[in-house]
Amino acid sequence: MTYGMEKILISACLVGDKTRYDGHGNYNPLIKELLEKYELVPFCSEVEGGLPTPRKPSERKGSRVVNNAGKDVTKNYLKGAEMALNICKYLDIKVAILKENSPACGVHQIHDGSFSGKLIKGEGTTTELLRKNGITVYSESEISELLK
Ligand code: SF4
């Protein structure tokens, strides 16, 4: 019976969905414990924004997002972010757990836009929009804070 449990939006790859650019997931072993306390709503901004899986990796360059072939995919990322926000509004979700380092889901850091593997302080496009709308965003390394 899940009625009444607080809902949390979560990066789909963290529950094991194979939504990553390389066709893999990022299953996090704390998901089982989270499910005892919360109703999880998996969502992937890149897939819902219309990008195929697998796909070329993308990185943020300021307000734009480009893939490693130089194609501007900003529109897909903004669409995914809008859809994530709509789901949060519709389901009255106030908390999200998103995948660190991703150009959509990054919470504290993202790649620097040079495709060299370098990380910089920053947030993904979905994280940015959710936070602007008052939603608290945790990364997967902060899940334990939600299990206290
Ligand atoms: S956009 Fe987010 S949910 Fe989708 S694969 Fe990337 S990190 Fe995971």
Backbone and ligand atoms as CSV (ligand in chain L), in Angstrom:
chain,resi,resn,atom,element,x,y,z
A,1,MET,N,N,0.856,-1.205,0.000
A,1,MET,CA,C,0.000,0.000,0.000
A,1,MET,C,C,0.883,1.244,0.000
A,2,THR,N,N,0.871,1.991,-1.065
A,2,THR,CA,C,1.763,3.143,-1.146
A,2,THR,C,C,1.030,4.456,-0.894
A,3,TYR,N,N,-0.279,4.407,-0.758
A,3,TYR,CA,C,-1.042,5.639,-0.590
A,3,TYR,C,C,-0.565,6.399,0.638
A,4,GLY,N,N,-0.322,7.685,0.465
A,4,GLY,CA,C,0.068,8.491,1.614
A,4,GLY,C,C,1.568,8.652,1.765
A,5,MET,N,N,2.347,7.817,1.096
A,5,MET,CA,C,3.809,7.968,1.174
A,5,MET,C,C,4.225,9.213,0.394
A,6,GLU,N,N,5.250,9.904,0.909
A,6,GLU,CA,C,5.764,11.061,0.172
A,6,GLU,C,C,6.378,10.588,-1.149
A,7,LYS,N,N,6.123,11.343,-2.193
A,7,LYS,CA,C,6.677,10.979,-3.501
A,7,LYS,C,C,7.986,11.731,-3.754
A,8,ILE,N,N,8.914,11.048,-4.364
A,8,ILE,CA,C,10.200,11.664,-4.737
A,8,ILE,C,C,10.465,11.387,-6.210
A,9,LEU,N,N,10.794,12.439,-6.946
A,9,LEU,CA,C,11.224,12.249,-8.339
A,9,LEU,C,C,12.669,11.746,-8.312
A,10,ILE,N,N,12.970,10.729,-9.106
A,10,ILE,CA,C,14.332,10.179,-9.086
A,10,ILE,C,C,14.816,9.922,-10.509
A,11,SER,N,N,16.096,10.187,-10.731
A,11,SER,CA,C,16.673,9.886,-12.046
A,11,SER,C,C,16.422,8.412,-12.368
A,12,ALA,N,N,15.850,8.161,-13.536
A,12,ALA,CA,C,15.468,6.788,-13.883
A,12,ALA,C,C,16.662,5.839,-13.859
A,13,CYS,N,N,17.850,6.347,-14.234
A,13,CYS,CA,C,19.024,5.459,-14.252
A,13,CYS,C,C,19.392,4.992,-12.849
A,14,LEU,N,N,19.031,5.758,-11.811
A,14,LEU,CA,C,19.370,5.362,-10.442
A,14,LEU,C,C,18.526,4.192,-9.939
A,15,VAL,N,N,17.370,3.977,-10.554
A,15,VAL,CA,C,16.587,2.793,-10.168
A,15,VAL,C,C,16.919,1.623,-11.105
A,16,GLY,N,N,17.889,1.830,-11.983
A,16,GLY,CA,C,18.356,0.742,-12.842
A,16,GLY,C,C,17.861,0.787,-14.269
A,17,ASP,N,N,17.021,1.763,-14.607
A,17,ASP,CA,C,16.581,1.871,-16.003
A,17,ASP,C,C,17.806,2.152,-16.885
A,18,LYS,N,N,17.823,1.508,-18.027
A,18,LYS,CA,C,19.011,1.653,-18.902
A,18,LYS,C,C,18.860,2.889,-19.796
A,19,THR,N,N,18.823,4.048,-19.143
A,19,THR,CA,C,18.541,5.293,-19.862
A,19,THR,C,C,19.796,6.115,-20.119
A,20,ARG,N,N,20.941,5.665,-19.604
A,20,ARG,CA,C,22.166,6.454,-19.792
A,20,ARG,C,C,22.544,6.555,-21.261
A,21,TYR,N,N,23.361,7.533,-21.582
A,21,TYR,CA,C,23.780,7.736,-22.974
A,21,TYR,C,C,24.408,6.472,-23.564
A,22,ASP,N,N,25.084,5.682,-22.702
A,22,ASP,CA,C,25.762,4.487,-23.207
A,22,ASP,C,C,24.895,3.232,-23.120
A,23,GLY,N,N,23.610,3.425,-22.790
A,23,GLY,CA,C,22.687,2.287,-22.751
A,23,GLY,C,C,22.733,1.497,-21.460
A,24,HIS,N,N,23.445,2.007,-20.457
A,24,HIS,CA,C,23.492,1.339,-19.152
A,24,HIS,C,C,22.676,2.111,-18.117
A,25,GLY,N,N,22.495,1.501,-16.950
A,25,GLY,CA,C,21.844,2.184,-15.837
A,25,GLY,C,C,22.880,2.519,-14.771
A,26,ASN,N,N,22.429,3.095,-13.674
A,26,ASN,CA,C,23.308,3.431,-12.541
A,26,ASN,C,C,22.650,2.956,-11.257
A,27,TYR,N,N,22.159,1.718,-11.247
A,27,TYR,CA,C,21.362,1.260,-10.092
A,27,TYR,C,C,22.080,1.546,-8.777
A,28,ASN,N,N,21.336,2.152,-7.857
A,28,ASN,CA,C,21.911,2.486,-6.558
A,28,ASN,C,C,21.337,1.534,-5.511
A,29,PRO,N,N,22.194,0.871,-4.731
A,29,PRO,CA,C,21.715,-0.133,-3.775
A,29,PRO,C,C,20.831,0.429,-2.660
A,30,LEU,N,N,20.815,1.750,-2.466
A,30,LEU,CA,C,19.955,2.319,-1.416
A,30,LEU,C,C,18.497,2.466,-1.867
A,31,ILE,N,N,18.233,2.145,-3.131
A,31,ILE,CA,C,16.867,2.262,-3.647
A,31,ILE,C,C,15.884,1.425,-2.824
A,32,LYS,N,N,16.320,0.231,-2.442
A,32,LYS,CA,C,15.431,-0.662,-1.679
A,32,LYS,C,C,14.990,0.001,-0.378
A,33,GLU,N,N,15.934,0.618,0.316
A,33,GLU,CA,C,15.594,1.293,1.579
A,33,GLU,C,C,14.707,2.507,1.329
A,34,LEU,N,N,14.984,3.218,0.271
A,34,LEU,CA,C,14.153,4.389,-0.062
A,34,LEU,C,C,12.702,3.968,-0.279
A,35,LEU,N,N,12.538,2.819,-0.926
A,35,LEU,CA,C,11.181,2.359,-1.256
A,35,LEU,C,C,10.359,2.007,-0.017
A,36,GLU,N,N,11.045,1.789,1.100
A,36,GLU,CA,C,10.297,1.499,2.342
A,36,GLU,C,C,9.689,2.777,2.920
A,37,LYS,N,N,10.240,3.921,2.540
A,37,LYS,CA,C,9.780,5.201,3.108
A,37,LYS,C,C,9.071,6.107,2.118
A,38,TYR,N,N,9.397,5.933,0.835
A,38,TYR,CA,C,8.900,6.876,-0.182
A,38,TYR,C,C,8.345,6.143,-1.395
A,39,GLU,N,N,7.503,6.862,-2.108
A,39,GLU,CA,C,7.091,6.385,-3.423
A,39,GLU,C,C,7.997,7.059,-4.446
A,40,LEU,N,N,8.737,6.275,-5.191
A,40,LEU,CA,C,9.694,6.841,-6.143
A,40,LEU,C,C,9.066,6.983,-7.525
A,41,VAL,N,N,9.312,8.128,-8.138
A,41,VAL,CA,C,8.784,8.396,-9.480
A,41,VAL,C,C,9.989,8.554,-10.417
A,42,PRO,N,N,10.379,7.481,-11.131
A,42,PRO,CA,C,11.551,7.548,-11.998
A,42,PRO,C,C,11.293,8.408,-13.234
A,43,PHE,N,N,12.296,9.172,-13.602
A,43,PHE,CA,C,12.152,10.067,-14.754
A,43,PHE,C,C,13.525,10.302,-15.370
A,44,CYS,N,N,13.601,10.290,-16.699
A,44,CYS,CA,C,14.850,10.613,-17.402
A,44,CYS,C,C,14.614,11.797,-18.335
A,45,SER,N,N,15.249,12.904,-18.046
A,45,SER,CA,C,15.054,14.124,-18.846
A,45,SER,C,C,15.563,13.971,-20.275
A,46,GLU,N,N,16.642,13.218,-20.446
A,46,GLU,CA,C,17.208,13.084,-21.792
A,46,GLU,C,C,16.280,12.259,-22.679
A,47,VAL,N,N,15.773,11.166,-22.128
A,47,VAL,CA,C,14.864,10.314,-22.905
A,47,VAL,C,C,13.537,11.043,-23.151
A,48,GLU,N,N,12.982,11.629,-22.099
A,48,GLU,CA,C,11.683,12.317,-22.249
A,48,GLU,C,C,11.820,13.574,-23.104
A,49,GLY,N,N,13.033,14.098,-23.179
A,49,GLY,CA,C,13.267,15.257,-24.039
A,49,GLY,C,C,13.418,14.880,-25.502
A,50,GLY,N,N,13.333,13.579,-25.792
A,50,GLY,CA,C,13.302,13.146,-27.186
A,50,GLY,C,C,14.601,12.575,-27.727
A,51,LEU,N,N,15.597,12.364,-26.867
A,51,LEU,CA,C,16.872,11.825,-27.350
A,51,LEU,C,C,16.828,10.294,-27.340
A,52,PRO,N,N,17.516,9.666,-28.304
A,52,PRO,CA,C,17.532,8.197,-28.356
A,52,PRO,C,C,18.494,7.614,-27.320
A,53,THR,N,N,18.362,6.324,-27.045
A,53,THR,CA,C,19.312,5.609,-26.179
A,53,THR,C,C,19.785,4.370,-26.929
A,54,PRO,N,N,21.060,4.117,-27.076
A,54,PRO,CA,C,22.155,5.007,-26.651
A,54,PRO,C,C,22.230,6.270,-27.502
A,55,ARG,N,N,22.997,7.225,-27.012
A,55,ARG,CA,C,23.140,8.524,-27.705
A,55,ARG,C,C,24.548,9.053,-27.447
A,56,LYS,N,N,24.906,10.055,-28.202
A,56,LYS,CA,C,26.217,10.672,-27.976
A,56,LYS,C,C,26.189,11.422,-26.649
A,57,PRO,N,N,27.296,11.384,-25.892
A,57,PRO,CA,C,27.318,12.136,-24.633
A,57,PRO,C,C,27.224,13.637,-24.884
A,58,SER,N,N,26.564,14.327,-23.974
A,58,SER,CA,C,26.408,15.784,-24.070
A,58,SER,C,C,26.959,16.445,-22.822
A,59,GLU,N,N,27.319,17.700,-22.968
A,59,GLU,CA,C,27.772,18.485,-21.813
A,59,GLU,C,C,27.191,19.890,-21.904
A,60,ARG,N,N,27.047,20.506,-20.748
A,60,ARG,CA,C,26.580,21.896,-20.722
A,60,ARG,C,C,27.705,22.835,-21.136
A,61,LYS,N,N,27.327,23.854,-21.901
A,61,LYS,CA,C,28.254,24.958,-22.190
A,61,LYS,C,C,27.478,26.203,-21.854
A,62,GLY,N,N,27.562,26.631,-20.623
A,62,GLY,CA,C,26.743,27.762,-20.192
A,62,GLY,C,C,25.284,27.361,-20.219
A,63,SER,N,N,24.466,28.172,-20.897
A,63,SER,CA,C,23.035,27.863,-20.932
A,63,SER,C,C,22.701,26.855,-22.031
A,64,ARG,N,N,23.684,26.514,-22.868
A,64,ARG,CA,C,23.438,25.547,-23.943
A,64,ARG,C,C,23.911,24.154,-23.536
A,65,VAL,N,N,23.383,23.148,-24.254
A,65,VAL,CA,C,23.889,21.783,-24.090
A,65,VAL,C,C,24.244,21.286,-25.492
A,66,VAL,N,N,25.451,20.745,-25.636
A,66,VAL,CA,C,25.883,20.247,-26.948
A,66,VAL,C,C,26.389,18.815,-26.790
A,67,ASN,N,N,26.287,18.019,-27.881
A,67,ASN,CA,C,26.851,16.676,-27.788
A,67,ASN,C,C,28.280,16.680,-28.331
A,68,ASN,N,N,28.929,15.530,-28.221
A,68,ASN,CA,C,30.358,15.508,-28.560
A,68,ASN,C,C,30.626,15.563,-30.063
A,69,ALA,N,N,29.526,15.649,-30.858
A,69,ALA,CA,C,29.692,15.890,-32.297
A,69,ALA,C,C,29.427,17.360,-32.611
A,70,GLY,N,N,29.195,18.148,-31.570
A,70,GLY,CA,C,28.980,19.579,-31.760
A,70,GLY,C,C,27.534,19.976,-32.008
A,71,LYS,N,N,26.623,18.997,-31.938
A,71,LYS,CA,C,25.210,19.308,-32.192
A,71,LYS,C,C,24.575,19.940,-30.947
A,72,ASP,N,N,23.848,21.011,-31.163
A,72,ASP,CA,C,23.155,21.677,-30.058
A,72,ASP,C,C,21.887,20.902,-29.710
A,73,VAL,N,N,21.827,20.388,-28.483
A,73,VAL,CA,C,20.657,19.601,-28.049
A,73,VAL,C,C,19.928,20.306,-26.904
A,74,THR,N,N,20.147,21.603,-26.805
A,74,THR,CA,C,19.550,22.375,-25.709
A,74,THR,C,C,18.035,22.185,-25.637
A,75,LYS,N,N,17.393,22.200,-26.822
A,75,LYS,CA,C,15.928,22.088,-26.840
A,75,LYS,C,C,15.453,20.801,-26.156
A,76,ASN,N,N,16.155,19.705,-26.410
A,76,ASN,CA,C,15.785,18.432,-25.792
A,76,ASN,C,C,15.924,18.499,-24.267
A,77,TYR,N,N,16.974,19.137,-23.825
A,77,TYR,CA,C,17.211,19.230,-22.382
A,77,TYR,C,C,16.182,20.136,-21.697
A,78,LEU,N,N,15.836,21.221,-22.373
A,78,LEU,CA,C,14.842,22.124,-21.778
A,78,LEU,C,C,13.471,21.467,-21.749
A,79,LYS,N,N,13.164,20.705,-22.808
A,79,LYS,CA,C,11.881,19.985,-22.837
A,79,LYS,C,C,11.828,18.958,-21.696
A,80,GLY,N,N,12.920,18.214,-21.521
A,80,GLY,CA,C,12.977,17.226,-20.436
A,80,GLY,C,C,12.817,17.885,-19.075
A,81,ALA,N,N,13.464,19.028,-18.902
A,81,ALA,CA,C,13.372,19.741,-17.619
A,81,ALA,C,C,11.937,20.209,-17.361
A,82,GLU,N,N,11.304,20.738,-18.397
A,82,GLU,CA,C,9.905,21.188,-18.257
A,82,GLU,C,C,8.994,20.020,-17.881
A,83,MET,N,N,9.228,18.885,-18.512
A,83,MET,CA,C,8.395,17.725,-18.213
A,83,MET,C,C,8.609,17.250,-16.781
A,84,ALA,N,N,9.853,17.292,-16.327
A,84,ALA,CA,C,10.132,16.909,-14.936
A,84,ALA,C,C,9.383,17.839,-13.982
A,85,LEU,N,N,9.429,19.134,-14.277
A,85,LEU,CA,C,8.730,20.094,-13.417
A,85,LEU,C,C,7.225,19.859,-13.451
A,86,ASN,N,N,6.682,19.584,-14.626
A,86,ASN,CA,C,5.241,19.325,-14.726
A,86,ASN,C,C,4.836,18.131,-13.879
A,87,ILE,N,N,5.644,17.080,-13.919
A,87,ILE,CA,C,5.328,15.889,-13.110
A,87,ILE,C,C,5.350,16.248,-11.626
A,88,CYS,N,N,6.368,17.020,-11.226
A,88,CYS,CA,C,6.462,17.415,-9.813
A,88,CYS,C,C,5.233,18.225,-9.391
A,89,LYS,N,N,4.810,19.136,-10.268
A,89,LYS,CA,C,3.629,19.951,-9.928
A,89,LYS,C,C,2.392,19.070,-9.848
A,90,TYR,N,N,2.240,18.198,-10.830
A,90,TYR,CA,C,1.041,17.359,-10.919
A,90,TYR,C,C,0.938,16.417,-9.725
A,91,LEU,N,N,2.077,15.866,-9.300
A,91,LEU,CA,C,2.061,14.879,-8.210
A,91,LEU,C,C,2.415,15.495,-6.859
A,92,ASP,N,N,2.543,16.826,-6.830
A,92,ASP,CA,C,2.886,17.539,-5.601
A,92,ASP,C,C,4.205,17.027,-4.998
A,93,ILE,N,N,5.193,16.868,-5.856
A,93,ILE,CA,C,6.517,16.391,-5.431
A,93,ILE,C,C,7.383,17.588,-5.044
A,94,LYS,N,N,8.015,17.491,-3.861
A,94,LYS,CA,C,8.834,18.606,-3.352
A,94,LYS,C,C,10.323,18.266,-3.292
A,95,VAL,N,N,10.647,16.984,-3.536
A,95,VAL,CA,C,12.030,16.514,-3.396
A,95,VAL,C,C,12.402,15.661,-4.606
A,96,ALA,N,N,13.634,15.839,-5.074
A,96,ALA,CA,C,14.126,14.999,-6.172
A,96,ALA,C,C,15.510,14.462,-5.807
A,97,ILE,N,N,15.806,13.265,-6.317
A,97,ILE,CA,C,17.163,12.689,-6.191
A,97,ILE,C,C,17.666,12.506,-7.617
A,98,LEU,N,N,18.695,13.266,-7.965
A,98,LEU,CA,C,19.168,13.222,-9.347
A,98,LEU,C,C,20.639,12.813,-9.413
A,99,LYS,N,N,21.018,12.338,-10.584
A,99,LYS,CA,C,22.335,11.719,-10.789
A,99,LYS,C,C,23.422,12.770,-10.990
A,100,GLU,N,N,24.362,12.766,-10.070
A,100,GLU,CA,C,25.471,13.728,-10.115
A,100,GLU,C,C,26.240,13.665,-11.440
A,101,ASN,N,N,26.746,14.794,-11.869
A,101,ASN,CA,C,27.633,14.967,-13.037
A,101,ASN,C,C,26.918,15.035,-14.389
A,102,SER,N,N,25.640,14.662,-14.446
A,102,SER,CA,C,24.931,14.653,-15.727
A,102,SER,C,C,24.571,16.080,-16.160
A,103,PRO,N,N,24.582,16.345,-17.479
A,103,PRO,CA,C,24.207,17.687,-17.951
A,103,PRO,C,C,22.741,18.026,-17.685
A,104,ALA,N,N,21.915,17.011,-17.445
A,104,ALA,CA,C,20.514,17.253,-17.084
A,104,ALA,C,C,20.319,17.166,-15.574
A,105,CYS,N,N,20.923,16.148,-14.969
A,105,CYS,CA,C,20.623,15.812,-13.570
A,105,CYS,C,C,21.679,16.240,-12.566
A,106,GLY,N,N,22.848,16.695,-12.994
A,106,GLY,CA,C,23.912,17.044,-12.054
A,106,GLY,C,C,23.404,17.944,-10.932
A,107,VAL,N,N,23.871,17.682,-9.722
A,107,VAL,CA,C,23.348,18.388,-8.540
A,107,VAL,C,C,24.352,19.400,-7.985
A,108,HIS,N,N,25.609,18.982,-7.904
A,108,HIS,CA,C,26.661,19.873,-7.399
A,108,HIS,C,C,27.760,20.101,-8.429
A,109,GLN,N,N,27.898,19.154,-9.349
A,109,GLN,CA,C,28.956,19.306,-10.353
A,109,GLN,C,C,28.538,18.699,-11.688
A,110,ILE,N,N,29.137,19.243,-12.735
A,110,ILE,CA,C,28.871,18.784,-14.106
A,110,ILE,C,C,30.194,18.789,-14.874
A,111,HIS,N,N,30.205,18.180,-16.039
A,111,HIS,CA,C,31.407,18.248,-16.875
A,111,HIS,C,C,31.545,19.659,-17.454
A,112,ASP,N,N,32.785,20.012,-17.776
A,112,ASP,CA,C,33.060,21.428,-18.082
A,112,ASP,C,C,32.770,21.851,-19.520
A,113,GLY,N,N,32.264,20.921,-20.355
A,113,GLY,CA,C,31.922,21.298,-21.726
A,113,GLY,C,C,33.030,21.018,-22.722
A,114,SER,N,N,34.157,20.477,-22.232
A,114,SER,CA,C,35.280,20.214,-23.135
A,114,SER,C,C,35.400,18.735,-23.504
A,115,PHE,N,N,34.540,17.886,-22.950
A,115,PHE,CA,C,34.569,16.440,-23.190
A,115,PHE,C,C,35.931,15.829,-22.843
A,116,SER,N,N,36.541,16.384,-21.815
A,116,SER,CA,C,37.842,15.861,-21.381
A,116,SER,C,C,37.724,15.111,-20.058
A,117,GLY,N,N,36.488,15.001,-19.548
A,117,GLY,CA,C,36.296,14.317,-18.275
A,117,GLY,C,C,36.408,15.240,-17.076
A,118,LYS,N,N,36.704,16.505,-17.324
A,118,LYS,CA,C,36.893,17.446,-16.212
A,118,LYS,C,C,35.540,17.896,-15.642
A,119,LEU,N,N,35.461,17.892,-14.315
A,119,LEU,CA,C,34.222,18.310,-13.641
A,119,LEU,C,C,34.388,19.702,-13.061
A,120,ILE,N,N,33.301,20.454,-13.094
A,120,ILE,CA,C,33.301,21.786,-12.485
A,120,ILE,C,C,32.052,21.911,-11.605
A,121,LYS,N,N,32.057,22.900,-10.744
A,121,LYS,CA,C,30.895,23.168,-9.912
A,121,LYS,C,C,29.745,23.590,-10.831
A,122,GLY,N,N,28.585,23.049,-10.639
A,122,GLY,CA,C,27.460,23.431,-11.483
A,122,GLY,C,C,26.312,22.461,-11.319
A,123,GLU,N,N,25.255,22.682,-12.077
A,123,GLU,CA,C,24.078,21.810,-11.978
A,123,GLU,C,C,23.528,21.555,-13.379
A,124,GLY,N,N,22.802,20.457,-13.517
A,124,GLY,CA,C,22.190,20.120,-14.789
A,124,GLY,C,C,20.960,20.981,-15.067
A,125,THR,N,N,20.491,20.906,-16.297
A,125,THR,CA,C,19.371,21.749,-16.718
A,125,THR,C,C,18.078,21.428,-15.949
A,126,THR,N,N,17.860,20.152,-15.657
A,126,THR,CA,C,16.655,19.782,-14.909
A,126,THR,C,C,16.772,20.204,-13.454
A,127,THR,N,N,17.940,19.960,-12.872
A,127,THR,CA,C,18.172,20.389,-11.487
A,127,THR,C,C,17.939,21.889,-11.351
A,128,GLU,N,N,18.469,22.639,-12.302
A,128,GLU,CA,C,18.348,24.098,-12.265
A,128,GLU,C,C,16.872,24.520,-12.262
A,129,LEU,N,N,16.086,23.938,-13.168
A,129,LEU,CA,C,14.676,24.344,-13.248
A,129,LEU,C,C,13.891,23.909,-12.004
A,130,LEU,N,N,14.171,22.706,-11.521
A,130,LEU,CA,C,13.450,22.243,-10.322
A,130,LEU,C,C,13.762,23.147,-9.136
A,131,ARG,N,N,15.055,23.463,-8.965
A,131,ARG,CA,C,15.430,24.322,-7.830
A,131,ARG,C,C,14.797,25.710,-7.945
A,132,LYS,N,N,14.743,26.235,-9.163
A,132,LYS,CA,C,14.120,27.558,-9.346
A,132,LYS,C,C,12.663,27.534,-8.930
A,133,ASN,N,N,12.078,26.352,-8.940
A,133,ASN,CA,C,10.665,26.217,-8.589
A,133,ASN,C,C,10.466,25.623,-7.191
A,134,GLY,N,N,11.498,25.728,-6.387
A,134,GLY,CA,C,11.347,25.390,-4.970
A,134,GLY,C,C,11.485,23.928,-4.616
A,135,ILE,N,N,11.926,23.117,-5.548
A,135,ILE,CA,C,12.084,21.692,-5.255
A,135,ILE,C,C,13.501,21.450,-4.733
A,136,THR,N,N,13.615,20.676,-3.667
A,136,THR,CA,C,14.913,20.360,-3.091
A,136,THR,C,C,15.513,19.188,-3.847
A,137,VAL,N,N,16.742,19.374,-4.330
A,137,VAL,CA,C,17.370,18.319,-5.137
A,137,VAL,C,C,18.590,17.747,-4.408
A,138,TYR,N,N,18.560,16.432,-4.212
A,138,TYR,CA,C,19.682,15.701,-3.615
A,138,TYR,C,C,20.395,14.907,-4.712
A,139,SER,N,N,21.676,14.645,-4.507
A,139,SER,CA,C,22.377,13.733,-5.420
A,139,SER,C,C,22.313,12.330,-4.824
A,140,GLU,N,N,22.727,11.346,-5.606
A,140,GLU,CA,C,22.690,9.967,-5.106
A,140,GLU,C,C,23.619,9.770,-3.907
A,141,SER,N,N,24.638,10.615,-3.768
A,141,SER,CA,C,25.536,10.444,-2.620
A,141,SER,C,C,24.934,11.033,-1.341
A,142,GLU,N,N,23.771,11.673,-1.463
A,142,GLU,CA,C,23.106,12.261,-0.290
A,142,GLU,C,C,21.846,11.495,0.103
A,143,ILE,N,N,21.637,10.327,-0.494
A,143,ILE,CA,C,20.406,9.561,-0.225
A,143,ILE,C,C,20.263,9.253,1.266
A,144,SER,N,N,21.393,9.005,1.925
A,144,SER,CA,C,21.308,8.626,3.352
A,144,SER,C,C,20.618,9.718,4.182
A,145,GLU,N,N,20.688,10.968,3.737
A,145,GLU,CA,C,20.009,12.051,4.469
A,145,GLU,C,C,18.499,11.868,4.455
A,146,LEU,N,N,18.011,11.195,3.446
A,146,LEU,CA,C,16.565,10.982,3.329
A,146,LEU,C,C,16.121,9.708,4.044
A,147,LEU,N,N,17.069,8.973,4.592
A,147,LEU,CA,C,16.739,7.707,5.239
A,147,LEU,C,C,16.833,7.806,6.761
A,148,LYS,N,N,17.117,9.014,7.270
A,148,LYS,CA,C,17.279,9.184,8.718
A,148,LYS,C,C,15.963,8.995,9.431
L,1,SF4,S1,S,19.263,12.369,-17.903
L,1,SF4,FE1,FE,19.364,11.907,-15.748
L,1,SF4,S2,S,18.014,10.118,-15.535
L,1,SF4,FE2,FE,18.533,10.264,-17.695
L,1,SF4,S3,S,20.305,8.934,-17.916
L,1,SF4,FE3,FE,21.055,11.029,-17.597
L,1,SF4,S4,S,21.424,11.118,-15.397
L,1,SF4,FE4,FE,20.119,9.349,-15.746
